[in-house]
């Protein structure tokens, strides 16, 4: 091709490729590699390649807090004054609100029109929106509305659900989803046919309308993995219009399950009430969806540390983002760059099937804060899980080195002191900055 086309024409063609295919094109021949490098066509610096922080939704607070390590990159603020709601979803650098999609790294926002009413047979449901976005393929994004069943008797105590509806398989097949595309800027209905068994029937999947399901969704290689109602994972293939139901690796009763993306693909952690974490990786190599055990650990709430750490909380609900001088520039000191070998390291209480001796039990009683550990998410580029110690301290547990790091205080000022408020973390989203821009309107 390089012999048939002038270099400027070939350059014009190549520069239209998405970043992933530009990277592949560099390996085609020396001419293509030279053109791509000479014109700086492959801007990997724009792509999400680091963990910028974690957005956290605290119950009763109206603004999502941003817990992060200050960096030399652009200032990221969680203060979106034009958004009146908390963050609903995150995917590769973009945030989803009820009425906006936002890129905090470039301060861009795009309005999201209201989703039309559904024509589903089952009418006692609620929707959760999930972002689908891969900047290595396209700067366009999509929003999927995933239905969840709400207890009919809780909404209409004087009526009973039709037994025929109660026995319907759930999710339905075909499952009609409302999808918004930034390319067309309209909502459309897309049909997905189930491949394999259902998760159960409608009656078995009912939940109390106030029951909170952690908003965990992963987009990996053209497939969306959505954790639905504390019972199953819905694997939605965007390319062939099919979905599959993936059962959790263990009985979900009295346990929380969270999905995440890390270095080897789709991960999940099962967290019980005794601060025990079991980590699995989804193996799809054999054509069957199988959770493969990765690690397990028990981490007790200890709160041995106080004061500053390498991370900071913006504390937007209390004081906003700007300081007293109106200066909102990021701290750029090298000591704040996260280094897993140099940051504070806390000795873990137990790991896997390890048995305590009497001295360790006494020490545990001495240092245990009788608190609890929340799961905040997976580090997208390291095998690390992010945790919260009794809402007070952020922690990072390294699956390979077995190190537990103290990051800093991650509780908003005065949070939990108000009468009638039960402090808790509802959702958390590991944030990976994307320096690209939304496509301009034609």
LUMDO-634718 format. One record per residue (C-alpha): residue number from 1; y, z, x. Coordinates in steps of 0.1 Angstrom, whole numbers, always signed. Each point is the difference from the previous one (the first is absolute). Layout:
residues N
PT; NUM; Y; Z; X
...
***
This chain:
residues 442
PT; 1; +0; +0; +0
PT; 2; +24; +8; +29
PT; 3; -4; -36; +11
PT; 4; +8; -15; -34
PT; 5; +30; +22; -10
PT; 6; +32; +7; +18
PT; 7; +4; +35; +12
PT; 8; +28; +9; -24
PT; 9; -21; -12; -30
PT; 10; -31; +19; +12
PT; 11; +22; +31; +5
PT; 12; +14; -3; -35
PT; 13; -36; -1; -14
PT; 14; -13; +29; +20
PT; 15; +29; +23; -7
PT; 16; -9; -2; -37
PT; 17; -33; +18; +6
PT; 18; -5; +37; -9
PT; 19; -1; +24; +30
PT; 20; -38; +4; -2
PT; 21; -5; -38; +3
PT; 22; +27; -3; +27
PT; 23; -20; +25; +21
PT; 24; -31; -22; -6
PT; 25; +19; -32; +9
PT; 26; +10; +14; +34
PT; 27; -37; -3; +9
PT; 28; -4; -37; -11
PT; 29; +14; -16; +32
PT; 30; +26; +5; +27
PT; 31; +26; -22; -17
PT; 32; -1; +20; -32
PT; 33; +1; +33; +19
PT; 34; +30; -12; +20
PT; 35; +19; -11; -32
PT; 36; -7; +33; -17
PT; 37; +11; +21; +30
PT; 38; +30; -21; +10
PT; 39; +15; +2; -35
PT; 40; -10; +36; -6
PT; 41; -18; -10; -32
PT; 42; -24; +29; +0
PT; 43; +21; +31; -7
PT; 44; -25; +27; +2
PT; 45; +28; +25; +3
PT; 46; +7; -5; -37
PT; 47; -34; +10; -11
PT; 48; -12; +35; -10
PT; 49; -16; +13; +32
PT; 50; +8; +37; +0
PT; 51; +0; +31; -22
PT; 52; +36; +6; -8
PT; 53; -6; +32; -20
PT; 54; -14; +12; -33
PT; 55; +18; -1; -34
PT; 56; -10; +30; -21
PT; 57; +4; +6; -37
PT; 58; +4; +38; -6
PT; 59; -6; +11; -36
PT; 60; +33; +8; -19
PT; 61; +22; -18; +26
PT; 62; +17; -32; -11
PT; 63; +2; -17; +34
PT; 64; -29; -8; +23
PT; 65; +4; +18; +34
PT; 66; -4; -18; +33
PT; 67; -19; +18; +28
PT; 68; +2; -19; +32
PT; 69; +3; -1; +38
PT; 70; +35; -12; +10
PT; 71; -3; -32; +20
PT; 72; +22; -25; +18
PT; 73; -5; -26; -28
PT; 74; +23; -4; -30
PT; 75; +8; +31; -21
PT; 76; -23; +4; -29
PT; 77; +14; +20; -29
PT; 78; -18; +12; -31
PT; 79; +33; +3; -19
PT; 80; +0; -30; -24
PT; 81; +29; +9; -22
PT; 82; -6; -30; -23
PT; 83; -36; +11; -8
PT; 84; -2; +27; -26
PT; 85; -37; +7; +5
PT; 86; -25; +10; +27
PT; 87; -21; -25; +20
PT; 88; -30; -13; -18
PT; 89; -18; -21; +27
PT; 90; +3; -13; +36
PT; 91; -15; -30; +17
PT; 92; +8; -12; +36
PT; 93; +36; +11; +0
PT; 94; +11; -5; -36
PT; 95; +5; +28; -26
PT; 96; -6; -3; -37
PT; 97; +22; +18; -25
PT; 98; -1; -3; -38
PT; 99; +28; -26; +1
PT; 100; +3; -11; +36
PT; 101; -19; -12; +30
PT; 102; +18; +13; +32
PT; 103; -2; -7; +37
PT; 104; +15; +31; +16
PT; 105; +0; -16; +35
PT; 106; +24; -28; -10
PT; 107; +17; +18; -30
PT; 108; -11; -28; -23
PT; 109; -10; +6; -36
PT; 110; -12; -23; -28
PT; 111; +0; +9; -37
PT; 112; -33; +2; -18
PT; 113; +2; -12; -36
PT; 114; -18; +21; -27
PT; 115; -37; -7; -4
PT; 116; -8; -15; -34
PT; 117; -23; +19; -24
PT; 118; -37; -6; +3
PT; 119; -24; -15; -25
PT; 120; -30; +21; +10
PT; 121; -24; +12; -26
PT; 122; +2; +36; +13
PT; 123; +35; +14; -8
PT; 124; -2; +35; +15
PT; 125; +8; -8; +36
PT; 126; +27; +2; +26
PT; 127; +8; -24; +28
PT; 128; +5; +7; +37
PT; 129; +18; -26; +21
PT; 130; -13; -10; +35
PT; 131; +17; -22; +26
PT; 132; -20; -29; +17
PT; 133; +18; -13; +30
PT; 134; -11; -16; +34
PT; 135; +30; -11; +21
PT; 136; -24; -17; +25
PT; 137; -7; -26; -27
PT; 138; +31; -1; -22
PT; 139; +33; +18; -6
PT; 140; -8; +0; -38
PT; 141; -16; +30; -17
PT; 142; -17; +8; -33
PT; 143; -2; +30; -22
PT; 144; -32; +7; -19
PT; 145; -1; +23; -30
PT; 146; -34; +18; -1
PT; 147; -10; +16; -34
PT; 148; -14; +36; -2
PT; 149; -15; +16; -31
PT; 150; +19; +30; -16
PT; 151; -18; +25; -23
PT; 152; +4; -14; -35
PT; 153; -5; +34; -16
PT; 154; +28; +15; +21
PT; 155; +24; -26; -12
PT; 156; -12; -1; -37
PT; 157; -17; +32; -8
PT; 158; -4; -9; -37
PT; 159; -18; -32; +8
PT; 160; -32; -10; +17
PT; 161; -6; -30; +21
PT; 162; -22; -27; -15
PT; 163; -36; +6; +14
PT; 164; -3; -37; +7
PT; 165; +31; +2; +24
PT; 166; -14; +32; +16
PT; 167; -31; -19; +10
PT; 168; +19; -29; +16
PT; 169; -7; -4; +37
PT; 170; +28; +10; +23
PT; 171; +17; -18; +17
PT; 172; -2; -28; -26
PT; 173; -13; -34; +10
PT; 174; +19; -22; +1
PT; 175; +27; +25; +11
PT; 176; +35; -14; -9
PT; 177; +26; +12; +25
PT; 178; +37; -5; -1
PT; 179; +12; -12; +33
PT; 180; +36; -6; +12
PT; 181; +6; -25; +28
PT; 182; +32; -1; +21
PT; 183; -6; -38; +4
PT; 184; +3; -7; -38
PT; 185; +19; +32; -9
PT; 186; -19; +3; -33
PT; 187; -29; +21; -13
PT; 188; -32; -19; -8
PT; 189; -35; +9; -12
PT; 190; -29; -4; +24
PT; 191; -36; +3; -10
PT; 192; -25; +16; +23
PT; 193; -37; +0; -8
PT; 194; -22; +29; +11
PT; 195; -27; -7; +26
PT; 196; -27; +26; -3
PT; 197; -2; +32; -20
PT; 198; +28; +18; -19
PT; 199; +12; +34; +9
PT; 200; -10; +13; -34
PT; 201; +13; -1; -36
PT; 202; +34; +8; -14
PT; 203; -10; +34; -13
PT; 204; -12; +11; +35
PT; 205; +32; -11; +17
PT; 206; +25; +17; -22
PT; 207; +24; +24; +17
PT; 208; +26; +24; -12
PT; 209; +34; -17; -1
PT; 210; +14; +25; +24
PT; 211; -28; -4; +24
PT; 212; +14; -13; +33
PT; 213; -20; -25; +21
PT; 214; +11; -5; +36
PT; 215; +16; -34; +2
PT; 216; -23; -15; +26
PT; 217; -2; -38; +4
PT; 218; -9; -21; +31
PT; 219; +6; -37; +6
PT; 220; -23; -13; +26
PT; 221; -8; -37; +8
PT; 222; +9; -14; -35
PT; 223; -17; +28; -19
PT; 224; +16; +29; -19
PT; 225; -19; +33; -1
PT; 226; +13; +23; -27
PT; 227; -13; +35; -6
PT; 228; -2; +5; -37
PT; 229; +1; +33; -19
PT; 230; -19; +21; +25
PT; 231; -32; -18; -7
PT; 232; -4; -33; +17
PT; 233; +17; -27; +22
PT; 234; +9; -34; -15
PT; 235; -4; -28; +26
PT; 236; +22; -29; -12
PT; 237; -4; -33; +18
PT; 238; +31; -20; -5
PT; 239; -16; -33; +12
PT; 240; -29; -4; -25
PT; 241; +11; +20; -30
PT; 242; -28; +26; +2
PT; 243; -1; +37; +3
PT; 244; -27; +25; +9
PT; 245; -4; +37; -7
PT; 246; -7; +21; +31
PT; 247; -14; +35; -5
PT; 248; +14; +28; +21
PT; 249; -21; +13; +30
PT; 250; -7; +33; -18
PT; 251; +3; +16; -34
PT; 252; +37; +2; -8
PT; 253; -2; +32; -20
PT; 254; +23; +27; +14
PT; 255; +10; -24; +28
PT; 256; +28; -23; +8
PT; 257; -5; -35; +14
PT; 258; +27; -19; +18
PT; 259; +0; -36; +12
PT; 260; +18; -13; +31
PT; 261; +1; -28; +26
PT; 262; -5; +6; +36
PT; 263; -13; -18; +31
PT; 264; -34; -9; -13
PT; 265; +10; -9; -36
PT; 266; -3; +20; -32
PT; 267; -6; +37; +4
PT; 268; -4; +29; -24
PT; 269; +1; +37; +3
PT; 270; -17; +24; -23
PT; 271; +19; +34; -1
PT; 272; -15; +30; -17
PT; 273; +16; +33; -9
PT; 274; -12; +17; +32
PT; 275; +21; -21; +23
PT; 276; -30; -21; +10
PT; 277; +6; -37; +7
PT; 278; -26; -28; +2
PT; 279; +11; -34; +12
PT; 280; -17; -33; -8
PT; 281; +6; -36; +8
PT; 282; -9; -28; -25
PT; 283; -26; -24; +14
PT; 284; -1; -34; -17
PT; 285; -18; -19; +28
PT; 286; -33; -2; -19
PT; 287; +15; -11; -32
PT; 288; -5; +34; -15
PT; 289; +28; +26; -3
PT; 290; -12; +30; +20
PT; 291; +20; +30; +12
PT; 292; -10; +8; +36
PT; 293; +5; +36; +12
PT; 294; +26; +3; +28
PT; 295; +8; +36; +4
PT; 296; +4; +34; -17
PT; 297; +20; +31; +8
PT; 298; +12; +32; -16
PT; 299; +36; +9; +7
PT; 300; +14; +33; -11
PT; 301; +36; +7; -9
PT; 302; +14; +20; +29
PT; 303; +38; -5; +3
PT; 304; +0; +12; +36
PT; 305; +31; -21; +8
PT; 306; +36; +1; -12
PT; 307; +32; -16; +10
PT; 308; +7; -36; +11
PT; 309; -26; -25; +8
PT; 310; -2; -37; +10
PT; 311; +4; -11; -36
PT; 312; +28; +8; -25
PT; 313; +4; +2; -37
PT; 314; +31; -18; -14
PT; 315; +3; +27; -27
PT; 316; +18; -24; -23
PT; 317; -4; +21; -32
PT; 318; +19; +28; +16
PT; 319; +28; -16; +21
PT; 320; -3; -37; -2
PT; 321; -5; -22; +31
PT; 322; +34; +1; +17
PT; 323; +9; +30; +22
PT; 324; +33; +18; -2
PT; 325; +18; -27; +21
PT; 326; -14; -28; -21
PT; 327; -21; -11; +29
PT; 328; -35; -13; -9
PT; 329; -11; -15; +32
PT; 330; -36; +7; +11
PT; 331; -8; +23; +29
PT; 332; -11; -21; +30
PT; 333; -12; +25; +25
PT; 334; -32; -10; +17
PT; 335; -16; +34; -6
PT; 336; -2; -7; -37
PT; 337; -22; -31; +5
PT; 338; -34; +11; -13
PT; 339; -26; +4; +28
PT; 340; -33; +13; -11
PT; 341; -7; +14; +35
PT; 342; +33; +20; +4
PT; 343; +10; +13; -34
PT; 344; -9; +35; -12
PT; 345; -38; +5; -3
PT; 346; -16; +25; -23
PT; 347; -36; +11; +4
PT; 348; -20; -10; -31
PT; 349; -18; +29; -18
PT; 350; -32; -20; -6
PT; 351; -15; -34; +1
PT; 352; -29; -16; -18
PT; 353; -30; +24; -2
PT; 354; +13; +24; +27
PT; 355; -9; +36; -7
PT; 356; +24; +29; +6
PT; 357; -9; +30; +21
PT; 358; +13; +35; -9
PT; 359; +29; -2; +23
PT; 360; +12; -33; -13
PT; 361; -3; +13; -36
PT; 362; +22; +30; +9
PT; 363; +26; -23; +16
PT; 364; -1; -23; -30
PT; 365; +8; +30; -23
PT; 366; +28; +9; +24
PT; 367; +17; -34; +1
PT; 368; -9; -15; -33
PT; 369; +30; -3; -22
PT; 370; -21; -1; -32
PT; 371; +17; -32; -7
PT; 372; -13; -35; -6
PT; 373; -1; -34; +17
PT; 374; +13; -32; -17
PT; 375; -10; -35; +11
PT; 376; +30; -22; +6
PT; 377; -17; -32; +12
PT; 378; -16; -20; +27
PT; 379; +19; -12; +31
PT; 380; -2; -38; -4
PT; 381; -5; -8; +37
PT; 382; -18; +31; +14
PT; 383; -30; +19; -13
PT; 384; +21; +29; -10
PT; 385; +4; +18; -33
PT; 386; +33; +15; -10
PT; 387; +0; +35; -17
PT; 388; +23; +26; -14
PT; 389; -6; +37; +6
PT; 390; +10; +19; -32
PT; 391; +30; -24; -5
PT; 392; +16; +15; +31
PT; 393; -12; -18; +30
PT; 394; -10; -36; +6
PT; 395; -32; -5; +20
PT; 396; -19; -29; +16
PT; 397; -37; +2; +7
PT; 398; -15; -25; +25
PT; 399; -35; -10; -10
PT; 400; -10; -11; +35
PT; 401; +16; +27; +23
PT; 402; -4; +28; -27
PT; 403; +36; +11; +6
PT; 404; +21; +15; -27
PT; 405; +37; -4; +6
PT; 406; +29; +19; -16
PT; 407; +28; -25; -9
PT; 408; +28; +20; -16
PT; 409; +11; +17; -31
PT; 410; -4; -24; -30
PT; 411; +11; +21; -29
PT; 412; +33; -6; -17
PT; 413; +26; +28; +2
PT; 414; -4; +26; -27
PT; 415; -29; -19; -15
PT; 416; -23; +22; -21
PT; 417; +26; +28; -4
PT; 418; +11; -11; -34
PT; 419; -14; +19; -30
PT; 420; -26; -20; -19
PT; 421; -7; -26; +27
PT; 422; -35; -3; +14
PT; 423; +5; -16; +34
PT; 424; -25; -27; +9
PT; 425; -3; -35; +16
PT; 426; -7; -27; -26
PT; 427; -1; -31; +21
PT; 428; +6; -10; +36
PT; 429; +3; -34; +16
PT; 430; -3; -7; +38
PT; 431; +29; -24; +7
PT; 432; -2; -30; +24
PT; 433; +34; -16; +5
PT; 434; +3; -38; -6
PT; 435; +30; -16; +16
PT; 436; -2; -32; -20
PT; 437; +21; -11; -29
PT; 438; -7; -10; -36
PT; 439; +1; -37; -6
PT; 440; +34; -13; -12
PT; 441; +2; -14; -35
PT; 442; -2; -37; -3
***
